[in-house]
Amino acid sequence: MISRRVFLGSTGAALALAACNNGVGSNGAAMIDARVDATRNYLFQTYPGTQDLAARSAGVLYMPLVTEAGLGIGGAYGRGALRIQDVTVDYYSSAKASIGFQIGAQQYAHALFFMTPQALADFRGASGWAAGADLRYATPDQGGSIGKETTEIDPVIALVFGQSGLIAGATVAGTKYTRIIP
């Protein structure tokens, strides 16, 4: 049985660790935009099929650096920018909480490709958007060959790439995206 004090302490520690090296507390849309540019360029160069995917999407949310840590209870945090026709229109944070058997820490980048105008409008119109059933995850090796068949049926495609570190386990998790003012 986990006491409330242990639960709160480990949750706080996981979120504090997740915030490390993410630019949390530092100001600046310019810093987020620079990181998004570098992430987008890396994504397009490493997985050329994603450039076509981005061109056909209604918008792309780039999260250049998400830091995740967990030991039973985990958390992750990152900041990024929503781009429509490769122009930044909003800034977002991503916060994830998880519970279950897990241990480790990692950093990664991810991009959400909104394949329909309605999916993009739903995301932008929400006060906080939680990743749900309308989100399809793709692996980096699919990045070069994400085909038309997946983008025609999936309103949102999430591509996770650039992972470093190690985290293992089986958890129940939820991720929430919230508009921010950097």
N, CA, C and O of each residue as an XYZ file, in Angstrom:
728
protein
N       0.837     -1.167      0.000
C       0.000      0.000      0.000
C       0.896      1.248      0.000
O       1.854      1.337      0.767
N       0.573      2.183     -0.853
C       1.347      3.418     -0.964
C       0.651      4.509     -0.160
O      -0.544      4.752     -0.328
N       1.408      5.160      0.712
C       0.826      6.243      1.494
C       0.697      7.495      0.630
O       1.362      7.626     -0.398
N      -0.145      8.387      1.049
C      -0.361      9.634      0.325
C       0.937     10.440      0.242
O       1.216     11.058     -0.785
N       1.724     10.436      1.305
C       2.982     11.185      1.332
C       3.980     10.631      0.305
O       4.638     11.400     -0.396
N       4.092      9.292      0.215
C       4.983      8.666     -0.761
C       4.482      8.966     -2.171
O       5.269      9.288     -3.061
N       3.159      8.858     -2.371
C       2.570      9.132     -3.678
C       2.871     10.563     -4.126
O       3.345     10.773     -5.243
N       2.604     11.537     -3.275
C       2.830     12.935     -3.629
C       4.309     13.231     -3.828
O       4.680     13.971     -4.740
N       5.154     12.657     -2.980
C       6.592     12.884     -3.115
C       7.148     12.309     -4.403
O       7.930     12.967     -5.090
N       6.755     11.094     -4.735
C       7.285     10.491     -5.960
C       6.704     11.141     -7.197
O       7.397     11.239     -8.210
N       5.455     11.593     -7.156
C       4.875     12.312     -8.288
C       5.616     13.625     -8.506
O       5.964     13.965     -9.637
N       5.857     14.364     -7.424
C       6.588     15.622     -7.533
C       7.997     15.430     -8.058
O       8.468     16.206     -8.888
N       8.670     14.394     -7.573
C      10.028     14.116     -8.032
C      10.041     13.743     -9.508
O      10.918     14.187    -10.249
N       9.084     12.938     -9.942
C       9.023     12.538    -11.355
C       8.761     13.736    -12.248
O       9.383     13.867    -13.302
N       7.849     14.612    -11.844
C       7.559     15.792    -12.662
C       8.720     16.782    -12.666
O       8.988     17.415    -13.688
N       9.414     16.922    -11.533
C      10.575     17.804    -11.491
C      11.674     17.284    -12.404
O      12.300     18.060    -13.126
N      11.911     15.988    -12.379
C      12.913     15.399    -13.256
C      12.491     15.538    -14.717
O      13.325     15.794    -15.586
N      11.204     15.372    -14.984
C      10.711     15.499    -16.351
C      10.887     16.917    -16.870
O      11.039     17.119    -18.075
N      10.869     17.895    -15.987
C      11.015     19.288    -16.410
C      12.467     19.675    -16.690
O      12.723     20.694    -17.333
N      13.411     18.875    -16.215
C      14.824     19.176    -16.429
C      15.153     19.253    -17.909
O      14.669     18.440    -18.696
N      15.959     20.207    -18.287
C      16.469     20.351    -19.644
C      15.388     20.547    -20.691
O      15.591     20.198    -21.854
N      14.253     21.093    -20.308
C      13.175     21.356    -21.250
C      12.969     22.841    -21.475
O      12.055     23.219    -22.208
N      13.761     23.677    -20.888
C      13.541     25.104    -21.035
C      12.431     25.597    -20.137
O      11.968     26.727    -20.296
N      11.986     24.769    -19.185
C      10.941     25.190    -18.276
C      11.483     26.339    -17.445
O      12.579     26.251    -16.891
N      10.733     27.391    -17.362
C      11.161     28.535    -16.588
C      11.923     29.547    -17.418
O      12.061     30.698    -17.005
N      12.416     29.153    -18.567
C      13.078     30.123    -19.421
C      12.052     30.652    -20.405
O      11.211     29.907    -20.908
N      12.129     31.931    -20.668
C      11.142     32.566    -21.531
C      11.551     32.449    -22.972
O      12.718     32.246    -23.308
N      10.551     32.585    -23.812
C      10.890     32.824    -25.187
C      10.280     31.952    -26.240
O      10.560     30.758    -26.351
N       9.435     32.591    -27.008
C       8.901     31.943    -28.191
C      10.027     31.680    -29.182
O       9.995     30.692    -29.916
N      11.025     32.566    -29.205
C      12.139     32.398    -30.147
C      12.893     31.095    -29.881
O      13.305     30.414    -30.819
N      13.073     30.749    -28.604
C      13.766     29.509    -28.271
C      12.941     28.295    -28.712
O      13.488     27.339    -29.263
N      11.639     28.333    -28.472
C      10.780     27.223    -28.891
C      10.798     27.113    -30.409
O      10.919     26.010    -30.943
N      10.679     28.238    -31.115
C      10.689     28.209    -32.579
C      12.004     27.667    -33.125
O      12.008     26.915    -34.100
N      13.117     28.040    -32.507
C      14.423     27.528    -32.959
C      14.497     26.019    -32.771
O      14.993     25.307    -33.644
N      14.010     25.532    -31.642
C      14.002     24.090    -31.403
C      13.055     23.374    -32.371
O      13.364     22.284    -32.853
N      11.916     23.983    -32.649
C      10.967     23.392    -33.592
C      11.580     23.332    -34.990
O      11.436     22.325    -35.683
N      12.264     24.398    -35.411
C      12.931     24.388    -36.723
C      13.934     23.251    -36.818
O      13.958     22.516    -37.805
N      14.764     23.107    -35.790
C      15.779     22.047    -35.794
C      15.126     20.669    -35.801
O      15.594     19.763    -36.491
N      14.057     20.508    -35.042
C      13.346     19.225    -34.982
C      12.698     18.901    -36.315
O      12.795     17.773    -36.798
N      12.042     19.877    -36.907
C      11.397     19.675    -38.216
C      12.441     19.307    -39.271
O      12.223     18.390    -40.063
N      13.558     20.008    -39.286
C      14.614     19.708    -40.254
C      15.173     18.304    -40.058
O      15.388     17.577    -41.028
N      15.409     17.925    -38.809
C      15.886     16.573    -38.513
C      14.869     15.531    -38.983
O      15.237     14.537    -39.609
N      13.608     15.758    -38.683
C      12.555     14.825    -39.063
C      12.497     14.647    -40.579
O      12.434     13.521    -41.071
N      12.518     15.753    -41.317
C      12.423     15.688    -42.779
C      13.660     15.045    -43.404
O      13.546     14.316    -44.390
N      14.836     15.306    -42.840
C      16.061     14.721    -43.385
C      16.182     13.236    -43.054
O      16.636     12.447    -43.883
N      15.779     12.860    -41.852
C      15.924     11.479    -41.420
C      14.817     10.578    -41.971
O      15.061      9.418    -42.304
N      13.620     11.111    -42.064
C      12.457     10.355    -42.550
C      11.785     11.162    -43.659
O      10.802     11.856    -43.402
N      12.297     11.083    -44.882
C      11.833     11.941    -45.974
C      10.324     11.883    -46.239
O       9.754     12.871    -46.702
N       9.670     10.765    -45.962
C       8.228     10.669    -46.182
C       7.421     11.617    -45.320
O       6.272     11.922    -45.638
N       8.014     12.088    -44.224
C       7.277     12.985    -43.338
C       7.103     14.378    -43.933
O       6.199     15.112    -43.534
N       7.959     14.748    -44.881
C       7.810     16.059    -45.507
C       6.518     16.107    -46.320
O       5.801     17.107    -46.288
N       6.221     15.032    -47.045
C       4.972     14.946    -47.792
C       3.785     14.879    -46.839
O       2.741     15.479    -47.093
N       3.951     14.145    -45.740
C       2.895     14.039    -44.735
C       2.565     15.423    -44.175
O       1.393     15.773    -44.034
N       3.589     16.203    -43.857
C       3.379     17.553    -43.325
C       2.708     18.452    -44.364
O       1.844     19.260    -44.025
N       3.106     18.311    -45.617
C       2.517     19.137    -46.677
C       1.035     18.838    -46.864
O       0.262     19.731    -47.210
N       0.637     17.597    -46.638
C      -0.766     17.219    -46.816
C      -1.599     17.401    -45.556
O      -2.816     17.223    -45.597
N      -0.978     17.749    -44.448
C      -1.721     17.904    -43.195
C      -2.304     19.307    -43.079
O      -1.840     20.248    -43.723
N      -3.325     19.424    -42.247
C      -3.922     20.732    -41.975
C      -3.038     21.535    -41.026
O      -3.114     22.764    -41.003
N      -2.208     20.860    -40.251
C      -1.295     21.497    -39.309
C      -0.463     20.439    -38.610
O      -0.824     19.263    -38.585
N       0.657     20.872    -38.041
C       1.553     19.945    -37.340
C       1.963     20.581    -36.010
O       2.406     21.729    -35.967
N       1.810     19.819    -34.937
C       2.317     20.238    -33.629
C       3.646     19.545    -33.420
O       3.700     18.319    -33.324
N       4.721     20.320    -33.348
C       6.063     19.784    -33.115
C       6.399     19.965    -31.645
O       6.309     21.070    -31.111
N       6.788     18.872    -30.991
C       7.257     18.900    -29.609
C       8.726     18.479    -29.655
O       9.021     17.284    -29.659
N       9.657     19.448    -29.692
C      11.065     19.125    -29.932
C      11.760     18.356    -28.818
O      12.692     17.601    -29.093
N      11.344     18.522    -27.592
C      12.032     17.850    -26.492
C      11.035     17.554    -25.385
O      10.543     18.460    -24.712
N      10.749     16.285    -25.210
C       9.890     15.830    -24.117
C      10.769     14.986    -23.210
O      11.439     14.061    -23.669
N      10.766     15.302    -21.935
C      11.544     14.556    -20.954
C      10.573     13.762    -20.100
O       9.599     14.301    -19.574
N      10.854     12.470    -19.972
C       9.975     11.561    -19.240
C      10.794     10.790    -18.208
O      11.915     10.364    -18.486
N      10.227     10.616    -17.019
C      10.882      9.828    -15.978
C       9.814      9.105    -15.178
O       8.696      9.593    -15.017
N      10.178      7.942    -14.684
C       9.219      7.214    -13.886
C       9.864      6.175    -12.997
O      10.866      5.552    -13.349
N       9.268      6.010    -11.852
C       9.614      4.943    -10.914
C       8.300      4.598    -10.216
O       7.999      5.118     -9.141
N       7.537      3.726    -10.834
C       6.189      3.423    -10.345
C       5.204      4.472    -10.820
O       4.242      4.162    -11.523
N       5.444      5.694    -10.441
C       4.659      6.837    -10.894
C       5.573      7.666    -11.778
O       6.738      7.881    -11.445
N       5.048      8.130    -12.899
C       5.907      8.859    -13.819
C       5.263     10.113    -14.352
O       4.074     10.367    -14.159
N       6.075     10.883    -15.023
C       5.602     12.107    -15.643
C       6.491     12.481    -16.807
O       7.629     12.024    -16.923
N       5.950     13.315    -17.659
C       6.703     13.830    -18.798
C       6.229     15.244    -19.077
O       5.087     15.603    -18.791
N       7.129     16.042    -19.644
C       6.785     17.419    -19.962
C       7.607     17.886    -21.157
O       8.770     17.514    -21.317
N       6.983     18.701    -21.982
C       7.672     19.310    -23.106
C       6.885     20.507    -23.610
O       5.712     20.679    -23.277
N       7.537     21.325    -24.413
C       6.873     22.477    -25.028
C       7.168     22.484    -26.511
O       8.227     22.037    -26.951
N       6.213     22.997    -27.283
C       6.397     23.028    -28.722
C       5.488     24.043    -29.376
O       4.893     24.893    -28.714
N       5.392     23.938    -30.703
C       4.629     24.911    -31.473
C       3.755     24.219    -32.500
O       4.138     23.215    -33.099
N       2.565     24.784    -32.687
C       1.651     24.343    -33.731
C       1.916     25.189    -34.963
O       1.911     26.419    -34.909
N       2.147     24.506    -36.070
C       2.401     25.203    -37.323
C       1.354     24.839    -38.360
O       1.016     23.671    -38.551
N       0.856     25.858    -39.016
C      -0.065     25.692    -40.132
C       0.630     26.288    -41.342
O       1.012     27.458    -41.333
N       0.792     25.493    -42.373
C       1.557     25.875    -43.570
C       2.937     26.390    -43.172
O       3.430     27.379    -43.715
N       3.549     25.697    -42.212
C       4.893     25.944    -41.693
C       5.061     27.312    -41.030
O       6.171     27.839    -40.963
N       3.973     27.876    -40.547
C       4.010     29.135    -39.805
C       3.476     28.865    -38.400
O       2.402     28.284    -38.247
N       4.219     29.282    -37.376
C       3.780     29.084    -35.997
C       2.543     29.917    -35.717
O       2.525     31.127    -35.943
N       1.487     29.236    -35.210
C       0.248     29.941    -34.873
C      -0.045     29.896    -33.376
O      -0.745     30.768    -32.862
N       0.480     28.890    -32.668
C       0.266     28.760    -31.232
C       1.410     27.962    -30.618
O       2.139     27.249    -31.309
N       1.547     28.102    -29.299
C       2.531     27.332    -28.537
C       1.781     26.439    -27.546
O       0.748     26.825    -27.001
N       2.322     25.237    -27.324
C       1.658     24.264    -26.461
C       2.653     23.596    -25.530
O       3.842     23.480    -25.828
N       2.128     23.161    -24.392
C       2.886     22.269    -23.524
C       2.223     20.899    -23.580
O       1.035     20.769    -23.874
N       3.014     19.906    -23.296
C       2.543     18.527    -23.240
C       2.899     17.994    -21.868
O       4.067     18.008    -21.479
N       1.903     17.524    -21.131
C       2.138     16.953    -19.810
C       1.560     15.545    -19.795
O       0.434     15.317    -20.236
N       2.333     14.622    -19.289
C       1.916     13.222    -19.259
C       2.076     12.700    -17.846
O       3.070     12.979    -17.176
N       1.098     11.946    -17.402
C       1.184     11.267    -16.113
C       0.978      9.777    -16.360
O       0.186      9.382    -17.215
N       1.695      8.960    -15.607
C       1.557      7.512    -15.766
C       1.710      6.834    -14.423
O       2.353      7.353    -13.510
N       1.108      5.665    -14.323
C       1.230      4.856    -13.116
C       1.274      3.394    -13.545
O       0.590      2.981    -14.482
N       2.083      2.634    -12.846
C       2.229      1.215    -13.158
C       3.658      0.795    -12.907
O       4.415      1.496    -12.236
N       4.021     -0.342    -13.444
C       5.392     -0.819    -13.309
C       6.239     -0.082    -14.337
O       6.086     -0.297    -15.540
N       7.129      0.784    -13.872
C       8.016      1.520    -14.770
C       9.240      1.987    -14.015
O       9.201      2.239    -12.811
N      10.325      2.095    -14.756
C      11.556      2.608    -14.189
C      12.395      3.176    -15.327
O      12.505      2.571    -16.393
N      12.985      4.342    -15.088
C      13.895      4.917    -16.065
C      13.561      6.351    -16.422
O      12.670      6.978    -15.848
N      14.309      6.838    -17.389
C      14.113      8.197    -17.888
C      14.515      8.230    -19.358
O      15.409      7.501    -19.788
N      13.848      9.081    -20.113
C      14.190      9.233    -21.520
C      13.777     10.615    -22.009
O      12.977     11.309    -21.381
N      14.342     10.986    -23.134
C      13.940     12.202    -23.834
C      13.635     11.804    -25.267
O      14.245     10.889    -25.820
N      12.690     12.499    -25.850
C      12.308     12.222    -27.229
C      11.619     13.440    -27.816
O      11.282     14.385    -27.103
N      11.419     13.405    -29.106
C      10.650     14.431    -29.806
C       9.431     13.745    -30.397
O       9.449     12.540    -30.649
N       8.379     14.506    -30.616
C       7.261     13.944    -31.358
C       6.536     15.038    -32.116
O       6.623     16.225    -31.799
N       5.824     14.591    -33.121
C       5.045     15.501    -33.953
C       3.653     14.914    -34.109
O       3.496     13.713    -34.326
N       2.646     15.768    -33.996
C       1.265     15.377    -34.252
C       0.858     15.985    -35.586
O       0.864     17.205    -35.749
N       0.509     15.135    -36.530
C       0.063     15.579    -37.845
C      -1.459     15.546    -37.854
O      -2.061     14.477    -37.750
N      -2.080     16.710    -37.977
C      -3.541     16.806    -38.044
C      -3.940     16.701    -39.508
O      -3.726     17.628    -40.289
N      -4.523     15.561    -39.873
C      -4.751     15.248    -41.276
C      -6.047     15.810    -41.829
O      -6.251     15.809    -43.043
N      -6.925     16.288    -40.960
C      -8.170     16.890    -41.431
C      -8.342     18.267    -40.788
O      -7.885     18.490    -39.667
N      -8.993     19.180    -41.486
C      -9.270     20.482    -40.878
C     -10.108     20.352    -39.598
O      -9.938     21.135    -38.663
N     -11.002     19.373    -39.559
C     -11.836     19.179    -38.370
C     -11.001     18.729    -37.177
O     -11.223     19.199    -36.061
N     -10.055     17.835    -37.389
C      -9.178     17.391    -36.302
C      -8.370     18.564    -35.759
O      -8.201     18.702    -34.547
N      -7.875     19.405    -36.659
C      -7.118     20.586    -36.240
C      -8.017     21.560    -35.482
O      -7.610     22.106    -34.456
N      -9.224     21.779    -35.973
C     -10.164     22.692    -35.305
C     -10.537     22.169    -33.923
O     -10.632     22.948    -32.974
N     -10.750     20.858    -33.797
C     -11.060     20.277    -32.486
C      -9.910     20.489    -31.511
O     -10.134     20.818    -30.346
N      -8.678     20.303    -31.982
C      -7.500     20.503    -31.145
C      -7.389     21.964    -30.699
O      -7.202     22.244    -29.515
N      -7.504     22.874    -31.638
C      -7.339     24.295    -31.319
C      -8.482     24.848    -30.489
O      -8.286     25.791    -29.722
N      -9.673     24.278    -30.628
C     -10.839     24.769    -29.908
C     -10.949     24.261    -28.480
O     -11.733     24.788    -27.691
N     -10.171     23.244    -28.145
C     -10.240     22.664    -26.804
C      -9.370     23.454    -25.836
O      -8.317     23.968    -26.211
N      -9.820     23.548    -24.586
C      -9.007     24.240    -23.577
C      -7.802     23.393    -23.190
O      -6.775     23.929    -22.774
N      -7.918     22.115    -23.320
C      -6.837     21.169    -23.086
C      -7.202     19.898    -23.822
O      -8.259     19.322    -23.569
N      -6.364     19.456    -24.713
C      -6.696     18.321    -25.577
C      -5.936     17.107    -25.106
O      -4.709     17.132    -25.015
N      -6.649     16.056    -24.808
C      -6.010     14.815    -24.358
C      -5.903     13.851    -25.525
O      -6.854     13.665    -26.284
N      -4.737     13.244    -25.658
C      -4.556     12.245    -26.704
C      -5.558     11.130    -26.471
O      -5.677     10.605    -25.364
N      -6.272     10.775    -27.520
C      -7.338      9.796    -27.356
C      -7.406      8.812    -28.497
O      -6.409      8.527    -29.162
N      -8.585      8.304    -28.707
C      -8.798      7.249    -29.679
C      -8.574      7.716    -31.113
O      -8.328      6.889    -31.991
N      -8.652      9.011    -31.369
C      -8.466      9.477    -32.736
C      -7.001      9.745    -33.066
O      -6.694     10.398    -34.063
N      -6.107      9.246    -32.236
C      -4.675      9.437    -32.441
C      -4.037      8.114    -32.834
O      -4.215      7.106    -32.150
N      -3.295      8.115    -33.934
C      -2.595      6.917    -34.384
C      -1.107      7.139    -34.192
O      -0.563      8.142    -34.652
N      -0.445      6.208    -33.517
C       0.995      6.310    -33.323
C       1.722      5.583    -34.436
O       1.336      4.485    -34.837
N       2.767      6.201    -34.923
C       3.622      5.594    -35.934
C       5.016      5.502    -35.344
O       5.393      6.303    -34.488
N       5.772      4.531    -35.802
C       7.141      4.378    -35.324
C       8.086      5.070    -36.288
O       7.730      5.283    -37.447
N       9.295      5.430    -35.835
C      10.221      6.142    -36.704
C      10.519      5.414    -38.013
O      10.690      6.067    -39.042
N      10.586      4.092    -38.006
C      10.897      3.393    -39.249
C       9.756      3.495    -40.258
O       9.958      3.234    -41.444
N       8.568      3.869    -39.805
C       7.467      4.112    -40.728
C       7.534      5.525    -41.297
O       6.839      5.837    -42.264
N       8.359      6.376    -40.709
C       8.421      7.771    -41.112
C       8.781      7.950    -42.567
O       8.338      8.909    -43.198
N       9.573      7.052    -43.111
C       9.944      7.153    -44.512
C       8.887      6.606    -45.438
O       8.942      6.840    -46.646
N       7.917      5.876    -44.895
C       6.947      5.234    -45.768
C       5.516      5.374    -45.286
O       4.656      4.583    -45.673
N       5.244      6.376    -44.439
C       3.859      6.583    -44.023
C       3.087      6.910    -45.284
O       3.308      7.943    -45.916
N       2.195      6.033    -45.634
C       1.529      6.148    -46.928
C       0.209      6.861    -46.874
O      -0.282      7.226    -45.805
N      -0.350      7.052    -48.025
C      -1.629      7.727    -48.155
C      -2.737      6.977    -47.446
O      -3.674      7.592    -46.938
N      -2.645      5.640    -47.403
C      -3.722      4.873    -46.788
C      -3.871      5.195    -45.306
O      -4.994      5.188    -44.803
N      -2.792      5.475    -44.590
C      -2.921      5.782    -43.175
C      -3.417      7.203    -42.968
O      -4.147      7.457    -42.010
N      -3.048      8.127    -43.827
C      -3.446      9.513    -43.629
C      -4.870      9.777    -44.076
O      -5.453     10.794    -43.702
N      -5.435      8.894    -44.859
C      -6.816      9.099    -45.293
C      -7.819      8.638    -44.251
O      -8.958      9.105    -44.247
N      -7.419      7.727    -43.363
C      -8.373      7.235    -42.378
C      -8.094      7.734    -40.967
O      -8.973      7.644    -40.110
N      -6.925      8.246    -40.702
C      -6.558      8.688    -39.366
C      -6.554     10.206    -39.292
O      -5.803     10.853    -40.022
N      -7.385     10.795    -38.416
C      -7.423     12.254    -38.343
C      -6.177     12.865    -37.707
O      -5.828     14.006    -38.011
N      -5.495     12.115    -36.821
C      -4.281     12.617    -36.180
C      -3.267     11.473    -36.148
O      -3.580     10.361    -35.722
N      -2.054     11.763    -36.604
C      -0.973     10.779    -36.564
C       0.135     11.337    -35.687
O       0.580     12.467    -35.888
N       0.580     10.553    -34.719
C       1.677     10.953    -33.838
C       2.919     10.169    -34.234
O       2.887      8.942    -34.336
N       3.996     10.877    -34.452
C       5.265     10.246    -34.788
C       6.263     10.577    -33.681
O       6.579     11.746    -33.458
N       6.756      9.560    -32.994
C       7.734      9.720    -31.924
C       9.099      9.339    -32.489
O       9.237      8.296    -33.128
N      10.113     10.184    -32.255
C      11.429      9.953    -32.840
C      12.502     10.593    -31.973
O      12.210     11.367    -31.061
N      13.754     10.253    -32.278
C      14.899     10.861    -31.587
C      15.009     10.471    -30.128
O      15.457     11.273    -29.309
N      14.610      9.254    -29.784
C      14.637      8.833    -28.390
C      16.067      8.638    -27.898
O      16.938      8.150    -28.617
N      16.276      9.045    -26.627
C      17.523      8.737    -25.945
C      17.185      8.458    -24.493
O      16.252      9.040    -23.939
N      17.932      7.581    -23.893
C      17.643      7.161    -22.530
C      16.956      5.819    -22.556
O      16.837      5.190    -23.607
N      16.504      5.380    -21.400
C      15.862      4.073    -21.307
C      14.778      4.126    -20.255
O      15.012      4.524    -19.114
N      13.599      3.721    -20.656
C      12.498      3.572    -19.713
C      11.789      2.276    -20.078
O      11.566      1.989    -21.254
N      11.441      1.505    -19.071
C      10.797      0.220    -19.318
C       9.641      0.054    -18.364
O       9.637      0.600    -17.261
N       8.656     -0.711    -18.809
C       7.549     -1.014    -17.927
C       6.238     -1.125    -18.655
O       6.172     -1.059    -19.882
N       5.198     -1.294    -17.875
C       3.832     -1.357    -18.370
C       3.011     -0.402    -17.522
O       2.923     -0.568    -16.306
N       2.409      0.599    -18.158
C       1.726      1.638    -17.404
C       0.388      1.993    -18.039
O       0.093      1.619    -19.175
N      -0.402      2.717    -17.280
C      -1.584      3.400    -17.777
C      -1.197      4.874    -17.772
O      -0.753      5.402    -16.753
N      -1.366      5.535    -18.912
C      -0.889      6.916    -19.018
C      -1.883      7.769    -19.777
O      -2.714      7.265    -20.532
N      -1.783      9.061    -19.565
C      -2.567     10.028    -20.310
C      -1.716     11.244    -20.587
O      -0.908     11.647    -19.750
N      -1.892     11.832    -21.757
C      -1.145     13.024    -22.143
C      -2.120     14.146    -22.443
O      -3.128     13.933    -23.116
N      -1.828     15.333    -21.952
C      -2.686     16.486    -22.185
C      -1.856     17.602    -22.818
O      -0.751     17.903    -22.366
N      -2.397     18.204    -23.858
C      -1.773     19.326    -24.546
C      -2.543     20.587    -24.176
O      -3.771     20.617    -24.248
N      -1.814     21.627    -23.780
C      -2.422     22.871    -23.344
C      -1.749     24.047    -24.023
O      -0.520     24.103    -24.087
N      -2.538     24.994    -24.535
C      -1.985     26.200    -25.158
C      -1.284     27.027    -24.100
O      -1.814     27.202    -23.002
N      -0.095     27.542    -24.412
C       0.679     28.344    -23.478
C       1.082     29.660    -24.137
O       1.015     29.807    -25.357
N       1.492     30.590    -23.325
C       2.094     31.843    -23.789
C       3.512     31.837    -23.271
O       3.734     32.032    -22.076
N       4.500     31.611    -24.164
C       5.896     31.495    -23.698
C       6.471     32.824    -23.260
O       7.628     32.890    -22.845
